[in-house]
Structure formats: C-alpha cells, structure tokens
Amino acid sequence: MMITADLVKRLRDMTGAGMMECKKALSETSGDIEKAVDALRKSGIAKAEKRADRAASQGRVDSYIHDGRLGVLVEINCETDFVARTDDFKALCKDIAMQAAAAGADYVRREEVPAERIARERDIYAAQMEGEKKPANIMEKILDGKVNKFYSEVCLLEQPFIKDDKKSVNDLVKETAARTGENIVVRRFVRFRLGAE
C-alpha cells in the first residue's frame, strides 16, 4: 500500500509523533492506521522506560476539589519546566489528582506499602482459602493474585484509570512520558476529606 501524506498527517494528529516515525510505523503496518498507532505507543513507552533513571526535579503541584468536601493535592515531576508548562503535562496532573480523589488509593506505588500490611493481607487471604483442597503451589499463585489485586486497589499507579479502565494510571504516565520525551514521576499525593481526621 502506498503511504500518502494525508495518512501520515492523520497519524501525526492522532499520536503527536514525528513525521518520520509516523511514516515508518505506517510502512511497517502496511498502512493500517490502528496498528501504526499501537506500534508508536509501544515504541514510545519503551523509550519512556529507558528514560526512567533520569532526574525529574521540575514539575507541578496540582489539585482537585470535589463539591468542597474532598480535595487532593498531587506532586508530579518531570525533567524540565518547559514540559511542566505544556497542556499535555497539566492534563496528566489534573487526571491523576481526580483519580486520587475518586479511587481512594493509600500509596503511590507498591514499594511504599508497609511489609506488615502486606503480611496481614496475605494472612487474611490464606484464612479465606483454608478449606480449599488445592496443591500448595496453586494456593501460592492464588495468594499472589489476591495480593496483586490488593495493590491495584491501594496503589495509585496500579489502579485502573477512571476515564479508561483498560489502562492503569502507570500506563497513562508512561504514555505522557513518551509524548513529552521526558521522565515523569508521580512523587506524592495527599487527600483531605471534610470532617475526617
């Protein structure tokens, strides 16, 4: 299939990728625009993961307030103040603040969950499965699955994104990092609820 300038422009508008990257993705996918979008997303996320060790000392503190009764502050960092001022980065900050308000996470990432809390959850899950007659290795896999589900409930980055539950908040961060070309880190958040201690 011939790759036309209109097709390249359409893909650029959809993804924000460079003209040569779009042309290459369309060539590799025989002009299938949906497959080209997927290919660009995968390569962008791969590049973003390579940038993950770069210092992210700029960024924004953003907020979301719901009905004057619930408020969230988030700190999200990137590498440059130029990216911190872009609409793409600001939209990410707003989305993550809204996510933190709506989905009730306790931690940003799984590494922050105290070992005692994980052990307590494992004990509860093990007690729930006590009567089941399954091999030990299967029981261990089930326990691991339940703990991973627990992480997806209490860790902000592992939660399904409220606007598109087919991707996690971490996927959203990686996609924005791929588009901006910088490392993006969700540093911290705090939630305030009227009347709560």
C-alpha positions as CSV (number, residue, x, y, z in Angstrom):
1,M,0.0,0.0,0.0
2,M,1.2,3.5,-0.8
3,I,1.7,5.7,2.3
4,T,0.2,9.1,1.4
5,A,1.0,12.4,3.1
6,D,-2.6,12.6,4.3
7,L,-2.3,9.3,6.0
8,V,1.0,10.4,7.7
9,K,-0.7,13.6,8.8
10,R,-3.7,11.8,10.2
11,L,-1.4,9.5,12.3
12,R,0.6,12.5,13.5
13,D,-2.6,14.2,14.6
14,M,-3.7,11.1,16.5
15,T,-0.4,10.4,18.2
16,G,1.8,13.6,18.3
17,A,4.7,11.5,16.9
18,G,7.2,12.9,14.4
19,M,6.6,12.7,10.7
20,M,9.4,10.1,10.0
21,E,8.3,8.0,12.9
22,C,4.7,8.0,11.6
23,K,5.8,7.1,8.1
24,K,8.0,4.3,9.4
25,A,5.1,2.9,11.5
26,L,2.7,3.0,8.6
27,S,5.2,1.3,6.3
28,E,5.8,-1.5,8.9
29,T,2.0,-2.0,9.3
30,S,1.1,-1.8,5.6
31,G,-0.8,1.4,6.0
32,D,-3.1,0.1,8.8
33,I,-3.5,3.2,10.9
34,E,-4.8,1.4,14.1
35,K,-1.8,-1.0,14.1
36,A,0.5,2.0,13.4
37,V,-0.9,3.8,16.5
38,D,-0.3,0.7,18.6
39,A,3.3,0.4,17.2
40,L,4.0,4.0,18.0
41,R,2.6,3.7,21.5
42,K,4.7,0.6,22.2
43,S,7.9,2.2,20.9
44,G,7.1,5.4,22.9
45,I,6.5,3.5,26.1
46,A,9.8,1.5,25.6
47,K,11.7,4.8,25.1
48,A,10.0,6.3,28.2
49,E,11.1,3.3,30.3
50,K,14.7,3.9,29.2
51,R,14.4,7.5,30.5
52,A,13.1,6.4,33.9
53,D,16.5,6.8,35.6
54,R,16.9,10.5,34.5
55,A,16.4,13.1,37.3
56,A,12.9,14.6,37.4
57,S,13.3,17.7,39.5
58,Q,10.8,20.1,37.8
59,G,7.0,19.6,37.6
60,R,3.8,20.8,39.2
61,V,1.7,20.6,42.3
62,D,-1.9,20.4,41.2
63,S,-5.2,20.0,42.9
64,Y,-8.7,18.6,42.5
65,I,-11.6,19.6,44.8
66,H,-14.9,17.8,44.6
67,D,-18.1,19.6,45.9
68,G,-16.0,21.5,48.5
69,R,-16.0,18.3,50.6
70,L,-13.0,16.3,49.2
71,G,-9.7,17.7,48.0
72,V,-6.5,16.3,46.7
73,L,-3.0,17.7,46.1
74,V,-0.6,15.9,43.9
75,E,3.1,16.5,43.1
76,I,4.2,15.2,39.7
77,N,7.7,15.8,38.4
78,C,9.3,15.9,35.0
79,E,12.8,16.9,33.8
80,T,12.2,20.5,32.6
81,D,10.0,23.4,33.4
82,F,9.2,23.6,29.7
83,V,7.4,20.3,29.8
84,A,5.8,21.2,33.1
85,R,4.0,24.1,31.4
86,T,2.7,22.0,28.5
87,D,-1.1,21.3,28.2
88,D,-0.3,17.6,28.0
89,F,1.5,17.6,31.4
90,K,-1.1,19.8,33.0
91,A,-3.9,17.4,31.8
92,L,-1.9,14.5,33.3
93,C,-1.7,16.3,36.6
94,K,-5.4,17.0,36.7
95,D,-6.3,13.4,35.7
96,I,-4.1,12.0,38.5
97,A,-5.5,14.4,41.1
98,M,-9.0,13.4,40.1
99,Q,-8.0,9.7,40.2
100,A,-6.6,10.1,43.7
101,A,-9.8,11.8,44.8
102,A,-12.2,9.2,43.2
103,A,-10.4,5.9,43.6
104,G,-9.1,6.2,47.2
105,A,-5.5,5.0,46.9
106,D,-3.4,4.9,50.1
107,Y,0.0,4.8,48.4
108,V,1.6,6.0,45.1
109,R,3.5,2.7,44.3
110,R,3.7,-0.8,45.8
111,E,7.1,-0.3,47.2
112,E,5.6,2.2,49.7
113,V,3.1,-0.4,51.2
114,P,4.5,-1.4,54.6
115,A,5.5,-5.1,54.9
116,E,3.2,-5.6,57.9
117,R,0.2,-4.6,55.9
118,I,1.1,-7.0,53.0
119,A,1.7,-9.8,55.6
120,R,-1.7,-9.0,57.2
121,E,-3.5,-9.2,53.8
122,R,-1.8,-12.5,52.9
123,D,-2.9,-13.9,56.3
124,I,-6.5,-12.9,55.6
125,Y,-6.5,-14.3,52.1
126,A,-4.9,-17.6,53.4
127,A,-7.5,-17.9,56.1
128,Q,-10.3,-17.4,53.5
129,M,-8.9,-20.2,51.4
130,E,-8.2,-22.6,54.3
131,G,-10.9,-25.2,53.5
132,E,-9.9,-25.5,49.8
133,K,-8.2,-28.7,48.7
134,K,-5.7,-27.5,46.2
135,P,-1.9,-28.1,45.8
136,A,0.4,-25.8,47.7
137,N,1.9,-24.3,44.6
138,I,-1.6,-23.4,43.2
139,M,-2.6,-21.9,46.6
140,E,0.5,-19.8,46.5
141,K,-0.3,-18.5,43.0
142,I,-3.9,-17.7,44.1
143,L,-2.5,-15.8,47.1
144,D,-0.1,-13.8,44.8
145,G,-3.0,-13.0,42.5
146,K,-5.1,-11.7,45.5
147,V,-2.1,-9.6,46.7
148,N,-1.7,-8.1,43.2
149,K,-5.4,-7.2,43.2
150,F,-4.9,-5.6,46.6
151,Y,-2.0,-3.5,45.1
152,S,-4.3,-2.4,42.3
153,E,-6.8,-1.1,44.9
154,V,-4.4,0.7,47.2
155,C,-1.6,1.9,44.9
156,L,-2.4,4.9,42.8
157,L,-0.1,3.9,39.9
158,E,-1.6,0.4,39.7
159,Q,-5.3,1.4,39.8
160,P,-7.3,1.2,36.6
161,F,-7.6,4.7,35.2
162,I,-11.1,6.1,35.9
163,K,-11.5,7.6,32.4
164,D,-10.4,4.4,30.6
165,D,-10.2,1.2,32.8
166,K,-8.4,-0.7,30.0
167,K,-5.2,1.0,31.2
168,S,-3.6,1.7,34.5
169,V,-2.6,5.1,35.9
170,N,1.0,4.0,35.3
171,D,0.2,3.4,31.6
172,L,-1.2,6.9,31.4
173,V,2.0,8.3,33.0
174,K,4.2,6.3,30.5
175,E,2.1,7.4,27.5
176,T,2.6,11.1,28.6
177,A,6.3,10.5,29.1
178,A,6.5,9.0,25.6
179,R,4.8,12.1,24.1
180,T,6.8,14.6,26.0
181,G,10.1,12.8,25.7
182,E,10.9,13.2,29.4
183,N,10.9,11.1,32.6
184,I,7.7,11.7,34.6
185,V,7.4,10.7,38.2
186,V,4.3,10.8,40.4
187,R,6.0,11.9,43.6
188,R,3.2,12.1,46.2
189,F,-0.4,13.0,46.9
190,V,-2.5,13.9,49.9
191,R,-6.3,13.6,50.3
192,F,-8.4,15.9,52.5
193,R,-12.0,15.0,53.4
194,L,-14.2,17.4,55.2
195,G,-14.7,16.3,58.8
196,A,-12.1,13.4,58.6
197,E,-9.2,13.1,61.0
